[in-house]
Amino acid sequence: MTCHETRAFLNAWLDDELDVSGALSLEQHMADCADCQRAREQAEALRAALRQPELRYQPAPDFTRRLHQSLQDATPRPRPVYAMWLAAAAVLVVLLGGLYLGRQSGQNSIAAQVLASHIRSLQVGHLTDVLSSDHHTVKPWFQGKLDFSPPVPDPPSADWTLVGGRLDYLDSRPVAALVYARGRHTVNVFVWPADGGSAHPATVQGYNILHFTRHGMTWWVVSDLNLPELSAFAQGLK
Amino acid sequence: MPRHDTLQRFEQAALPHTAAAYNLARWLTGKHEDAEDVVQEAFLRAYASFDSLRGDDVRPWLLTIVRHTAYTWLKRNRAGAPAEELDDNFADSRAPAADPETLLLASADASRVRAAVAKLPPDFRAAIVLREFEELSYKEIAAVTGAPMGTVMSRLTRARESLKRLLTAPSKGDRPQ
């Protein structure tokens, strides 16, 4: 092995990523080459400097407990602690119960989940997993993450933009969430394979929710946009 | 939403990696509070998609989500702190450094090293943190950072060259080159 090759493979050697024969010939070269030996010493000194224990940031002692708490709060089981979120969800379920009177209870809980997911997505950092206005980027992103290939329609008109997509979990299954925006209005579109049924639009706490079946998919569209405009938007999703 | 028995399974799989997740998030965001927020959000995301994990190793999977969440967070909350400009494909052709540099490296104190690592661009910083602190293999780092193995290797090489340069610079005030 030459000096040049030795330098090229030194990092891989140091990281135990070099195959046995490569490692052997590198070690042989280093044994006879003071320059390469020095390079190795430097690399090892740097590693020692980087591996000082105090450089590793440690989480706060109660962080695991807090993580546990927030995971538990995200699990559907009535719990008095996470007051705001659960209380809000409970109120919504009651409201939706009234609005959807006479409809299947399954639809109620999906509508509640759709709205809950929409609100949650608007909290910082929750909106998209893949950020792109190009549906050729968004669509393949879902590949391998879902057991179906969700349609990613272009925005219905030029004043709408596709913001991106994310994975969500609704109706006991992973679903595709597509995010569109116009001005300050954000629309979440949830898509998964249809198993029939449809509902009329609902308005809950200033949010409008649409539900329909199209192209063999179940669609839920939710936004703070007014109902006529949201309907027009949904119509335009082709 | 996941059920309660899923919560138990998820926690058994994920909570042992809290420290690794926090360390990565802390290095990427630079702040304690931000790192906690990022990890919390990442864990919730991971929890929601836990069913999609099949027989894969939990740690790289979880760190991938942490890294992704941290990047999204950085994009949203910061224009981007000044970072060293490093090229993925830069071939270093400079002559080997002299012995005193080894001594300088060996005596570099933690705060100096921390400042040097913080100067690396996020992708290079992530590679160093995952390799040196979490001791992930190149293959795992490639999975976490979504880059090919060759890129991981060259990022590590470049990051180490850069760290060497920063840590052996004559005085703390001077930015090397």
Boltz contact constraints between the chains, C-beta under 6 A:
constraints:
  - contact:
      token1: [A, 11]
      token2: [B, 156]
      max_distance: 6.0
  - contact:
      token1: [A, 11]
      token2: [B, 157]
      max_distance: 6.0
  - contact:
      token1: [A, 17]
      token2: [B, 138]
      max_distance: 6.0
  - contact:
      token1: [A, 35]
      token2: [B, 96]
      max_distance: 6.0
  - contact:
      token1: [A, 38]
      token2: [B, 96]
      max_distance: 6.0
  - contact:
      token1: [A, 39]
      token2: [B, 96]
      max_distance: 6.0
  - contact:
      token1: [A, 41]
      token2: [B, 102]
      max_distance: 6.0
  - contact:
      token1: [A, 42]
      token2: [B, 101]
      max_distance: 6.0
  - contact:
      token1: [A, 42]
      token2: [B, 102]
      max_distance: 6.0
  - contact:
      token1: [A, 45]
      token2: [B, 102]
      max_distance: 6.0
  - contact:
      token1: [A, 45]
      token2: [B, 105]
      max_distance: 6.0
  - contact:
      token1: [A, 45]
      token2: [B, 106]
      max_distance: 6.0
  - contact:
      token1: [A, 46]
      token2: [B, 105]
      max_distance: 6.0
  - contact:
      token1: [A, 46]
      token2: [B, 164]
      max_distance: 6.0
  - contact:
      token1: [A, 49]
      token2: [B, 105]
      max_distance: 6.0
  - contact:
      token1: [A, 49]
      token2: [B, 108]
      max_distance: 6.0
  - contact:
      token1: [A, 49]
      token2: [B, 113]
      max_distance: 6.0
  - contact:
      token1: [A, 50]
      token2: [B, 132]
      max_distance: 6.0
  - contact:
      token1: [A, 51]
      token2: [B, 132]
      max_distance: 6.0
  - contact:
      token1: [A, 52]
      token2: [B, 110]
      max_distance: 6.0
  - contact:
      token1: [A, 54]
      token2: [B, 110]
      max_distance: 6.0
  - contact:
      token1: [A, 55]
      token2: [B, 110]
      max_distance: 6.0
  - contact:
      token1: [A, 56]
      token2: [B, 23]
      max_distance: 6.0
  - contact:
      token1: [A, 56]
      token2: [B, 133]
      max_distance: 6.0
  - contact:
      token1: [A, 57]
      token2: [B, 23]
      max_distance: 6.0
  - contact:
      token1: [A, 57]
      token2: [B, 26]
      max_distance: 6.0
  - contact:
      token1: [A, 59]
      token2: [B, 18]
      max_distance: 6.0
  - contact:
      token1: [A, 59]
      token2: [B, 19]
      max_distance: 6.0
  - contact:
      token1: [A, 59]
      token2: [B, 22]
      max_distance: 6.0
  - contact:
      token1: [A, 64]
      token2: [B, 15]
      max_distance: 6.0
  - contact:
      token1: [A, 64]
      token2: [B, 18]
      max_distance: 6.0
  - contact:
      token1: [A, 67]
      token2: [B, 43]
      max_distance: 6.0
  - contact:
      token1: [A, 70]
      token2: [B, 40]
      max_distance: 6.0
  - contact:
      token1: [A, 71]
      token2: [B, 7]
      max_distance: 6.0
  - contact:
      token1: [A, 71]
      token2: [B, 47]
      max_distance: 6.0
  - contact:
      token1: [A, 74]
      token2: [B, 44]
      max_distance: 6.0
  - contact:
      token1: [A, 75]
      token2: [B, 4]
      max_distance: 6.0
  - contact:
      token1: [A, 75]
      token2: [B, 7]
      max_distance: 6.0
  - contact:
      token1: [A, 76]
      token2: [B, 1]
      max_distance: 6.0
  - contact:
      token1: [A, 77]
      token2: [B, 4]
      max_distance: 6.0
  - contact:
      token1: [A, 125]
      token2: [B, 41]
      max_distance: 6.0
  - contact:
      token1: [A, 125]
      token2: [B, 72]
      max_distance: 6.0
  - contact:
      token1: [A, 125]
      token2: [B, 73]
      max_distance: 6.0
  - contact:
      token1: [A, 167]
      token2: [B, 49]
      max_distance: 6.0
  - contact:
      token1: [A, 169]
      token2: [B, 1]
      max_distance: 6.0
  - contact:
      token1: [A, 169]
      token2: [B, 48]
      max_distance: 6.0
